[in-house]
Amino acid sequence: AKIFLVLHADGSTNPKARGFSVGYPPASNKEYAENLAEAYGALANFPQRPDNNTKNMSHYYAWRNNHIVADYYCLLEHGFLTNTVEREWMTTHIPEIADCHVNTIRKFMIDKYNFKK
């Protein structure tokens, strides 16, 4: 694959926990993850948490065990389902979120690989 994107949402015992984050393998090129974070952050207007803020993000099982081999990887934690404001926004903006991801992937593929629409 050229791009591997994993879609997640966070949870916490703290109902005020906020923000989205991205994860990627430690030795990978994080350019796609940065593009996705910029686009999703602008759409969601959630604060961005640090990249790879847990070991499970940077060592996600699908790339840790070579289940998926790709040029670029990203695990996106969209926000906290345990935060009522973030949950409400995420669950009522699914088409916009999907469009954001598709458009980011499309632009990245055109820029990197000269793929056409």
Secondary structure, DSSP 8 states (H G I E B T S, - for coil): --EEEEEEEE--SSTT---BEEE--TTS--HHHHHHHHHHHHHH---B--TT-SHHHHT-HHHHTTSS--SEEEEEEEEETTSHHHHHHHHH-HHHHHHHHHHHHHHHHHHHH----
